[in-house]
Amino acid sequence: METYGKILLIAMPAFLLLVLGETLYGAWKGKQTVRNMDMISSLSSGITNVTKDVLGLSIAIIGYGWLVNKLAIVHVENSFLTYIIAFMALDFAGYWVHRLDHEYNFLWNAHIIHHSSEDFNLACALRQSISVVFRIFAIFLLPAALLGVPPIVIAVVAPLHLFAQFWYHTQHINKMGFLEKIIVTPSHHRVHHAINPEYLDKNYGQIFIFWDKWFGTYQEELADKPPVYGITRPVQTWNPIKINFMHLGLLIKDAWHTKSWNDKFRIWVMPTGWRPTDVAEKFPVYKINDVYNMEKYDTKASTSLHIWSWVQITMVLLFISYLFGNIASINVLNASYIYIYGLFVFLSVYAYTELMDRNKYAIVWELIKNCLGIAILLQTGDWFGAAALSPVLKYIVGAYFILSTFVTLWFVMKHTKEDERVVVVA
C-alpha cells in the first residue's frame, strides 16, 4: 500500500505532463484529439482507480502466492530470465482477462469505463475500473506458477507491464513498420477502441500482438475505415463513478424485469450486450447503429466552468498526493482515516463531474463532500496530520471547502437559469 503510493507520486505527474503534452502537440499540428471535459473525466477516472488500488479495496479470490506454493513443478532462479518469463506470463494472462471482459455481460462492467471515452488519446488510457471487488487475474498466471516464478518478481513486473500500456493510446503515431508484427502499436489499439462493425472485439493484446494472431482476434486498421471511438450504448456522462456501475445497473434492472426465470440467471453469463427479449422490447436502450454519423457527448460549458473544473481536479490531485505520500503516518493516527480520506476523494470527483454534466444535484454532492471535510477539521483540529508541515494548512483547506460550496452553488443557479431560458425560447 505505502510502496505503491510512493510509486504513484512519481507516475502521476509524469502521466499528467504527457497528457497535457499530447494536447499541446495536437493544437500545434492542427489535429486536436483531446476535448477538455473528456480529458478531465478521464483523469478523474484515473484518480478514483489509483485511490481504490492504494487503499486495497479488492479481494483476490486466488492469490498468485498460493498458486506457486501449491502447483510449482520447478522453481526458476531469480535472474533476468525470470523477469522475462514473468513479463510474458503477465501478458498472456492480460490477453485472456481482457478478452473475457469483452465477451461476457457481467465481466464487461469492469471494463466499460476504459472504452467509455468517445475520443482516443493518452488521457483515456487512465480510464480504469473501480468496480472490481473480486479479482480472478491470478488464475491466468498458471504458467508462471508452474515454473515457480517468485511472487516478488510478479509484484515488480506487474506495474511495469501496466505502465507500458499507456503510450499507444494516441492518434498521433501512424503504423510502425515491422513492429506491427510483434508489439501492440497505436494502430492496433485504435482498432480495439473503435465501434466500427469491422473492429468490434478485436486486438485484445496488451504488449504483444501475436496473441491475437494466434487466437484469431486480430484486425488490422483499414485506411478506408477510420476508427470511431466509444461504446455502442453511449454513457452520456462525464462522471466516471456512474460509468463504472452503469452496465451493472442495467443488468440488475433487466434481471428484475424479465419474466423468464431462466433469463434472470443466464443474463450474467451471456455475451456482452445480450438482453432478454421481453425486456428489450419493453425497455429499449439507445444504441448507436450508424457510427459515422454519431454525435459525441458534450455539454454546454462556459470558459469559467472549464477553468473551475480544472481548479477542482487540481485540488483533488493535491489531496491524493498528500494521502499517497503520508499513508503510513495517517494510518498511525487512526486505521480508519485512510478510508475516510478515500471517501472524501470519491465524493470530490462525483461532485465536480456532476457539475460538468450540468446536473443540478451537483450542489448536493458538493455540500456532502465539504461538510465531511469541515467535520474532519472540527473533529481533529487538523487535516490528517498536515499541521506538522504548516499550521496554516488547515485554514487553507477549510477556506477551500467554503469557497467550493459557494462557487458550485453559483454555477448550478446559472445553469438552471440558462436551461429555463432555452425551454422558454423553444
ZAVEXZA-422596 format. One record per residue (C-alpha): x, y, z; residue number from 1; residue in one letter. Coordinates in nm, 4 decimals. Layout:
N
xx|yy|zz|seq|type
X|Y|Z|NUM|A .
...
END
This chain:
426
xx|yy|zz|seq|type
0.0000|0.0000|0.0000|1|M .
0.2629|0.2533|0.1084|2|E .
0.5128|0.1479|-0.1614|3|T .
0.2534|0.1695|-0.4373|4|Y .
0.1549|0.5146|-0.3125|5|G .
0.5183|0.6295|-0.3399|6|K .
0.5406|0.4921|-0.6962|7|I .
0.2252|0.6825|-0.7915|8|L .
0.3689|1.0066|-0.6567|9|L .
0.6249|0.9800|-0.9357|10|I .
0.3988|0.8267|-1.2015|11|A .
0.1034|1.0675|-1.1690|12|M .
0.2913|1.3892|-1.2596|13|P .
0.4617|1.2060|-1.5467|14|A .
0.1303|1.0853|-1.6894|15|F .
-0.0282|1.4286|-1.6437|16|L .
0.2584|1.6002|-1.8265|17|L .
0.2324|1.3509|-2.1136|18|L .
-0.1444|1.4048|-2.1385|19|V .
-0.1031|1.7820|-2.1443|20|L .
0.1896|1.7474|-2.3853|21|G .
-0.0278|1.5498|-2.6283|22|E .
-0.2924|1.8230|-2.6054|23|T .
-0.0387|2.0939|-2.6928|24|L .
0.1088|1.8814|-2.9716|25|Y .
-0.2375|1.8281|-3.1196|26|G .
-0.3030|2.2026|-3.1174|27|A .
0.0355|2.2682|-3.2798|28|W .
-0.0210|2.0081|-3.5536|29|K .
-0.3804|2.1178|-3.6163|30|G .
-0.5071|1.7720|-3.5232|31|K .
-0.6596|1.8066|-3.1784|32|Q .
-0.7687|1.4710|-3.0364|33|T .
-0.8449|1.5953|-2.6849|34|V .
-1.1580|1.7691|-2.5566|35|R .
-1.1207|1.9437|-2.2225|36|N .
-1.4193|1.7944|-2.0386|37|M .
-1.3440|1.4461|-2.1683|38|D .
-0.9825|1.4803|-2.0552|39|M .
-1.0869|1.5878|-1.7050|40|I .
-1.3300|1.2956|-1.6910|41|S .
-1.0509|1.0557|-1.7917|42|S .
-0.8066|1.1981|-1.5381|43|L .
-1.0778|1.1784|-1.2726|44|S .
-1.1312|0.8120|-1.3521|45|S .
-0.7595|0.7572|-1.3038|46|G .
-0.7798|0.9307|-0.9660|47|I .
-1.0575|0.7032|-0.8423|48|T .
-0.8787|0.3935|-0.9727|49|N .
-0.5420|0.4618|-0.8057|50|V .
-0.7156|0.5655|-0.4824|51|T .
-0.9034|0.2362|-0.4767|52|K .
-0.5850|0.0403|-0.5511|53|D .
-0.3773|0.2154|-0.2870|54|V .
-0.6473|0.1540|-0.0262|55|L .
-0.6581|-0.2141|-0.1266|56|G .
-1.0334|-0.2178|-0.1880|57|L .
-1.0392|-0.5511|-0.3721|58|S .
-1.0013|-0.9166|-0.2837|59|I .
-0.8054|-1.1773|-0.4782|60|A .
-1.0107|-1.4964|-0.4842|61|I .
-0.6960|-1.6937|-0.5656|62|I .
-0.3608|-1.5345|-0.4863|63|G .
-0.0562|-1.5908|-0.7048|64|Y .
0.1481|-1.6862|-0.3990|65|G .
-0.0974|-1.9684|-0.3238|66|W .
-0.0672|-2.0992|-0.6812|67|L .
0.3114|-2.1078|-0.6573|68|V .
0.3092|-2.2862|-0.3201|69|N .
0.0600|-2.5489|-0.4341|70|K .
0.1351|-2.6041|-0.8013|71|L .
0.5000|-2.5183|-0.8790|72|A .
0.6726|-2.8046|-1.0637|73|I .
1.0136|-2.6353|-1.0609|74|V .
1.1471|-2.3146|-0.9093|75|H .
1.3355|-2.0901|-1.1509|76|V .
1.6222|-1.8853|-1.0189|77|E .
1.5692|-1.5153|-0.9589|78|N .
1.7520|-1.3919|-1.2692|79|S .
1.6965|-1.1743|-1.5752|80|F .
1.5321|-1.4726|-1.7469|81|L .
1.2843|-1.4966|-1.4572|82|T .
1.1690|-1.1414|-1.5226|83|Y .
1.1268|-1.2158|-1.8945|84|I .
0.9137|-1.5209|-1.8093|85|I .
0.7088|-1.3150|-1.5639|86|A .
0.6517|-1.0422|-1.8244|87|F .
0.5376|-1.2936|-2.0864|88|M .
0.3130|-1.4701|-1.8333|89|A .
0.1529|-1.1400|-1.7336|90|L .
0.0910|-1.0528|-2.0967|91|D .
-0.0625|-1.3932|-2.1691|92|F .
-0.2881|-1.3562|-1.8644|93|A .
-0.3702|-0.9988|-1.9621|94|G .
-0.4846|-1.1080|-2.3075|95|Y .
-0.7317|-1.3605|-2.1675|96|W .
-0.8669|-1.1400|-1.8889|97|V .
-0.9107|-0.8583|-2.1400|98|H .
-1.0870|-1.0891|-2.3848|99|R .
-1.3229|-1.2294|-2.1208|100|L .
-1.4069|-0.8751|-2.0066|101|D .
-1.5309|-0.8043|-2.3588|102|H .
-1.7146|-1.1301|-2.4149|103|E .
-1.9341|-1.1750|-2.1057|104|Y .
-2.2070|-0.9467|-1.9751|105|N .
-2.1069|-0.9472|-1.6088|106|F .
-1.7340|-0.9010|-1.6743|107|L .
-1.7936|-0.6133|-1.9187|108|W .
-1.8937|-0.3928|-1.6256|109|N .
-1.5310|-0.3989|-1.5084|110|A .
-1.4053|-0.2732|-1.8437|111|H .
-1.6747|-0.0386|-1.9734|112|I .
-1.5052|0.2647|-1.8171|113|I .
-1.1920|0.2157|-2.0275|114|H .
-1.3910|0.2284|-2.3524|115|H .
-1.6380|0.4973|-2.2470|116|S .
-1.4491|0.7928|-2.3942|117|S .
-1.5605|0.8953|-2.7426|118|E .
-1.2103|1.0286|-2.8026|119|D .
-0.8865|0.8323|-2.8265|120|F .
-0.5863|0.9843|-2.6566|121|N .
-0.3384|0.9322|-2.3742|122|L .
-0.5917|1.0563|-2.1179|123|A .
-0.8387|0.7791|-2.1985|124|C .
-0.5703|0.5234|-2.1041|125|A .
-0.6250|0.6376|-1.7452|126|L .
-0.9906|0.5349|-1.7502|127|R .
-0.9633|0.2277|-1.5295|128|Q .
-1.2181|0.0373|-1.3243|129|S .
-1.3151|0.0814|-0.9602|130|I .
-1.5969|-0.1734|-0.9803|131|S .
-1.3836|-0.4876|-0.9473|132|V .
-1.4156|-0.6204|-0.5917|133|V .
-1.3132|-0.9812|-0.6543|134|F .
-1.0093|-1.0330|-0.8765|135|R .
-0.9597|-1.3552|-1.0732|136|I .
-0.6499|-1.2387|-1.2614|137|F .
-0.4064|-1.4693|-1.0771|138|A .
-0.5585|-1.7896|-1.2173|139|I .
-0.4340|-1.6921|-1.5641|140|F .
-0.0788|-1.6759|-1.4277|141|L .
-0.0785|-2.0547|-1.4012|142|L .
0.2160|-2.0955|-1.6472|143|P .
0.4338|-1.8743|-1.4270|144|A .
0.3149|-2.0535|-1.1131|145|A .
0.4032|-2.3947|-1.2597|146|L .
0.7545|-2.2653|-1.3260|147|L .
0.7760|-2.1355|-0.9702|148|G .
0.8324|-1.7704|-1.0622|149|V .
0.8595|-1.5966|-0.7210|150|P .
0.5646|-1.3709|-0.6235|151|P .
0.8060|-1.0809|-0.5622|152|I .
0.9071|-1.0934|-0.9307|153|V .
0.5434|-1.0724|-1.0398|154|I .
0.4923|-0.7819|-0.7954|155|A .
0.7840|-0.5917|-0.9509|156|V .
0.6975|-0.6650|-1.3150|157|V .
0.3188|-0.6059|-1.2895|158|A .
0.3342|-0.2233|-1.2509|159|P .
0.5881|-0.2020|-1.5350|160|L .
0.3615|-0.4142|-1.7553|161|H .
0.0661|-0.1882|-1.6705|162|L .
0.2507|0.1406|-1.7309|163|F .
0.3832|0.0080|-2.0644|164|A .
0.0246|0.0050|-2.1956|165|Q .
-0.0090|0.3831|-2.1692|166|F .
0.1847|0.5110|-2.4710|167|W .
-0.0172|0.3518|-2.7507|168|Y .
-0.3397|0.5382|-2.6667|169|H .
-0.2799|0.8062|-2.9282|170|T .
-0.3831|0.9091|-3.2794|171|Q .
-0.0556|1.0913|-3.3452|172|H .
0.1534|0.7821|-3.4259|173|I .
0.0882|0.6028|-3.7543|174|N .
0.1763|0.2434|-3.8385|175|K .
0.5206|0.1400|-3.7177|176|M .
0.6580|-0.0955|-3.9818|177|G .
0.7878|-0.4335|-3.8670|178|F .
0.6923|-0.3575|-3.5049|179|L .
0.3291|-0.4041|-3.6098|180|E .
0.4010|-0.7785|-3.6264|181|K .
0.5359|-0.8006|-3.2702|182|I .
0.4005|-0.5452|-3.0245|183|I .
0.0710|-0.3667|-2.9740|184|V .
0.1003|-0.0324|-3.1513|185|T .
-0.1279|0.2736|-3.1555|186|P .
-0.2751|0.1468|-3.4839|187|S .
-0.3664|-0.1876|-3.3264|188|H .
-0.5173|-0.0242|-3.0227|189|H .
-0.7162|0.2294|-3.2224|190|R .
-0.8883|-0.0727|-3.3754|191|V .
-0.9544|-0.2139|-3.0301|192|H .
-1.1225|0.1058|-2.9074|193|H .
-1.3317|0.1513|-3.2230|194|A .
-1.7021|0.0693|-3.2519|195|I .
-1.6982|0.0195|-3.6301|196|N .
-1.8551|-0.3211|-3.7033|197|P .
-1.5269|-0.4368|-3.8628|198|E .
-1.3296|-0.3528|-3.5492|199|Y .
-1.5531|-0.4640|-3.2621|200|L .
-1.3914|-0.7046|-3.0142|201|D .
-1.0527|-0.7232|-3.1822|202|K .
-0.6895|-0.6777|-3.0748|203|N .
-0.7024|-0.7697|-2.7048|204|Y .
-0.3234|-0.7865|-2.6685|205|G .
-0.1641|-0.5644|-2.4066|206|Q .
0.2041|-0.5619|-2.5028|207|I .
0.2420|-0.8329|-2.7681|208|F .
0.0078|-0.8547|-3.0671|209|I .
0.0900|-1.2159|-3.1581|210|F .
-0.1603|-1.3478|-2.9004|211|W .
-0.4382|-1.2011|-3.1177|212|D .
-0.2892|-1.3507|-3.4317|213|K .
-0.2582|-1.6920|-3.2668|214|W .
-0.6060|-1.6919|-3.1120|215|F .
-0.7969|-1.5403|-3.4051|216|G .
-0.8828|-1.1942|-3.2717|217|T .
-0.6507|-0.9805|-3.4853|218|Y .
-0.7716|-0.6976|-3.7084|219|Q .
-0.5556|-0.4505|-3.8969|220|E .
-0.6518|-0.0824|-3.9090|221|E .
-0.8019|-0.0179|-4.2529|222|L .
-0.7271|0.3004|-4.4472|223|A .
-1.0862|0.3307|-4.5720|224|D .
-1.2431|0.2654|-4.2275|225|K .
-1.1362|0.5423|-3.9877|226|P .
-1.1981|0.4257|-3.6286|227|P .
-1.4920|0.5771|-3.4406|228|V .
-1.4448|0.5573|-3.0655|229|Y .
-1.6634|0.4882|-2.7631|230|G .
-1.9161|0.2165|-2.6873|231|I .
-2.2276|0.1264|-2.8844|232|T .
-2.4529|0.2173|-2.5879|233|R .
-2.3002|0.5585|-2.5047|234|P .
-2.2688|0.6559|-2.1388|235|V .
-2.3743|1.0226|-2.1814|236|Q .
-2.1965|1.1488|-1.8692|237|T .
-1.8594|1.2825|-1.7551|238|W .
-1.8995|1.1147|-1.4149|239|N .
-1.6567|0.8178|-1.4017|240|P .
-1.8146|0.6699|-1.0882|241|I .
-2.1537|0.6486|-1.2611|242|K .
-1.9932|0.4932|-1.5689|243|I .
-1.8263|0.2239|-1.3578|244|N .
-2.1599|0.0848|-1.2425|245|F .
-2.3833|0.1739|-1.5375|246|M .
-2.3739|-0.1655|-1.7088|247|H .
-2.4166|-0.3500|-1.3794|248|L .
-2.7229|-0.1362|-1.3068|249|G .
-2.8721|-0.2277|-1.6443|250|L .
-2.8098|-0.5997|-1.5812|251|L .
-2.9781|-0.5810|-1.2408|252|I .
-3.2817|-0.3997|-1.3838|253|K .
-3.3088|-0.6420|-1.6759|254|D .
-3.2820|-0.9435|-1.4453|255|A .
-3.5550|-0.7933|-1.2273|256|W .
-3.7928|-0.7023|-1.5098|257|H .
-3.7714|-1.0155|-1.7230|258|T .
-4.0490|-1.2659|-1.6616|259|K .
-3.8289|-1.5601|-1.7581|260|S .
-3.6565|-1.7199|-1.4581|261|W .
-3.4059|-1.8734|-1.6952|262|N .
-3.3149|-1.5268|-1.8288|263|D .
-3.2859|-1.3851|-1.4755|264|K .
-2.9888|-1.6142|-1.4191|265|F .
-2.8312|-1.6528|-1.7608|266|R .
-2.8171|-1.2795|-1.8372|267|I .
-2.4962|-1.2575|-1.6319|268|W .
-2.3023|-1.5095|-1.8411|269|V .
-2.4459|-1.4315|-2.1829|270|M .
-2.2384|-1.2448|-2.4455|271|P .
-2.1884|-0.8763|-2.3785|272|T .
-2.4907|-0.6698|-2.4794|273|G .
-2.7394|-0.9566|-2.4674|274|W .
-3.0746|-0.8689|-2.3103|275|R .
-3.3892|-1.0797|-2.2507|276|P .
-3.6319|-1.0374|-2.5425|277|T .
-3.9269|-0.9228|-2.3295|278|D .
-3.7165|-0.6596|-2.1514|279|V .
-3.5512|-0.5317|-2.4696|280|A .
-3.8956|-0.4722|-2.6219|281|E .
-4.0466|-0.3054|-2.3146|282|K .
-3.7399|-0.1090|-2.2005|283|F .
-3.5351|-0.0261|-2.5123|284|P .
-3.1858|0.1176|-2.4651|285|V .
-3.0372|0.3596|-2.7171|286|Y .
-2.7675|0.2004|-2.9295|287|K .
-2.5532|0.3588|-3.1994|288|I .
-2.6227|0.1983|-3.5360|289|N .
-2.4588|0.4453|-3.7745|290|D .
-2.1132|0.5044|-3.6235|291|V .
-2.0087|0.7541|-3.8912|292|Y .
-2.2919|0.9939|-3.8075|293|N .
-2.2930|0.9690|-3.4293|294|M .
-2.2818|1.2829|-3.2155|295|E .
-2.0261|1.2806|-2.9370|296|K .
-2.1494|1.3530|-2.5868|297|Y .
-2.0874|1.7154|-2.4963|298|D .
-2.2264|1.9674|-2.2537|299|T .
-2.2631|2.3406|-2.2816|300|K .
-1.9740|2.4776|-2.0781|301|A .
-1.8611|2.8344|-2.0298|302|S .
-1.4953|2.9292|-2.0049|303|T .
-1.5466|2.9802|-1.6318|304|S .
-1.6789|2.6235|-1.5907|305|L .
-1.3802|2.4840|-1.7806|306|H .
-1.1456|2.6794|-1.5515|307|I .
-1.3340|2.5797|-1.2352|308|W .
-1.3284|2.2128|-1.3365|309|S .
-0.9502|2.2348|-1.3647|310|W .
-0.9326|2.4037|-1.0240|311|V .
-1.1341|2.1174|-0.8748|312|Q .
-0.9309|1.8375|-1.0266|313|I .
-0.6081|2.0142|-0.9302|314|T .
-0.7259|2.0317|-0.5697|315|M .
-0.8116|1.6609|-0.5734|316|V .
-0.4680|1.5802|-0.7169|317|L .
-0.3108|1.7745|-0.4308|318|L .
-0.5283|1.5930|-0.1775|319|F .
-0.4416|1.2460|-0.3077|320|I .
-0.0725|1.3365|-0.3385|321|S .
-0.0763|1.4166|0.0319|322|Y .
-0.2570|1.0869|0.1017|323|L .
-0.0140|0.8765|-0.1032|324|F .
0.2869|1.0467|0.0494|325|G .
0.1653|1.0103|0.4086|326|N .
-0.0280|0.6815|0.4215|327|I .
0.1880|0.5374|0.6996|328|A .
0.1595|0.8407|0.9274|329|S .
-0.2145|0.8797|0.8606|330|I .
-0.2621|0.5115|0.9413|331|N .
-0.0786|0.5612|1.2726|332|V .
-0.3198|0.8397|1.3670|333|L .
-0.6199|0.6105|1.3107|334|N .
-0.6505|0.2991|1.0934|335|A .
-0.9890|0.4154|0.9608|336|S .
-0.8608|0.7563|0.8477|337|Y .
-0.7290|0.6399|0.5113|338|I .
-1.0742|0.5037|0.4200|339|Y .
-1.2427|0.8278|0.5291|340|I .
-0.9884|1.0076|0.3116|341|Y .
-1.0729|0.7749|0.0223|342|G .
-1.4447|0.8513|0.0666|343|L .
-1.3628|1.2216|0.0547|344|F .
-1.1741|1.1757|-0.2746|345|V .
-1.4626|0.9809|-0.4316|346|F .
-1.7174|1.2412|-0.3195|347|L .
-1.4990|1.5160|-0.4648|348|S .
-1.4800|1.3502|-0.8061|349|V .
-1.8525|1.2725|-0.8042|350|Y .
-1.9433|1.6319|-0.7175|351|A .
-1.7397|1.8218|-0.9759|352|Y .
-1.8111|1.5775|-1.2607|353|T .
-2.1836|1.6122|-1.1859|354|E .
-2.1347|1.9867|-1.2250|355|L .
-1.9574|1.9229|-1.5571|356|M .
-2.2736|1.7326|-1.6595|357|D .
-2.4786|2.0404|-1.5600|358|R .
-2.6667|1.8303|-1.3068|359|N .
-2.8458|2.0481|-1.0501|360|K .
-2.7787|1.7881|-0.7802|361|Y .
-2.4074|1.8680|-0.8064|362|A .
-2.4601|2.1143|-0.5208|363|I .
-2.5937|1.8345|-0.3001|364|V .
-2.2827|1.6219|-0.3580|365|W .
-2.0603|1.9259|-0.3152|366|E .
-2.2259|2.0025|0.0194|367|L .
-2.1835|1.6425|0.1367|368|I .
-1.8148|1.6491|0.0398|369|K .
-1.7450|1.9839|0.2008|370|N .
-1.9426|1.9047|0.5167|371|C .
-1.7360|1.5884|0.5532|372|L .
-1.4181|1.7908|0.5089|373|G .
-1.5206|2.0568|0.7615|374|I .
-1.6324|1.7868|1.0071|375|A .
-1.2850|1.6290|0.9845|376|I .
-1.1229|1.9666|1.0532|377|L .
-1.3502|2.0394|1.3500|378|L .
-1.3265|1.6888|1.4948|379|Q .
-0.9477|1.6501|1.4702|380|T .
-0.8332|2.0129|1.4580|381|G .
-0.6163|1.9179|1.1630|382|D .
-0.6183|1.7707|0.8129|383|W .
-0.4780|1.4229|0.8711|384|F .
-0.1563|1.5462|1.0300|385|G .
-0.0907|1.8302|0.7838|386|A .
-0.0219|2.0687|1.0752|387|A .
0.3209|1.9061|1.1004|388|A .
0.4022|2.0705|0.7663|389|L .
0.2374|2.4041|0.8470|390|S .
-0.0283|2.5114|1.0988|391|P .
-0.1786|2.7352|0.8288|392|V .
-0.2749|2.4431|0.6018|393|L .
-0.5931|2.3533|0.7893|394|K .
-0.7232|2.7085|0.7420|395|Y .
-0.6426|2.6994|0.3702|396|I .
-0.8246|2.3655|0.3372|397|V .
-1.1236|2.4982|0.5323|398|G .
-1.1390|2.8113|0.3164|399|A .
-1.1363|2.5899|0.0047|400|Y .
-1.4391|2.3939|0.1316|401|F .
-1.6375|2.7133|0.1875|402|I .
-1.5351|2.8689|-0.1442|403|L .
-1.6063|2.5475|-0.3345|404|S .
-1.9588|2.5323|-0.1945|405|T .
-2.0474|2.8848|-0.2998|406|F .
-1.8877|2.8601|-0.6436|407|V .
-2.0707|2.5331|-0.7168|408|T .
-2.3990|2.6888|-0.5989|409|L .
-2.3384|2.9825|-0.8323|410|W .
-2.2804|2.7520|-1.1297|411|F .
-2.5905|2.5432|-1.0532|412|V .
-2.8067|2.8569|-1.0333|413|M .
-2.6505|2.9913|-1.3539|414|K .
-2.7104|2.6630|-1.5407|415|H .
-3.0690|2.6423|-1.4135|416|T .
-3.1449|2.9914|-1.5467|417|K .
-2.9823|2.9109|-1.8813|418|E .
-3.1825|2.5888|-1.9165|419|D .
-3.5084|2.7662|-1.8267|420|E .
-3.4346|3.0289|-2.0888|421|R .
-3.3814|2.7586|-2.3533|422|V .
-3.7152|2.5952|-2.2598|423|V .
-3.8993|2.9271|-2.2889|424|V .
-3.7475|3.0023|-2.6307|425|V .
-3.8316|2.6506|-2.7537|426|A .
END
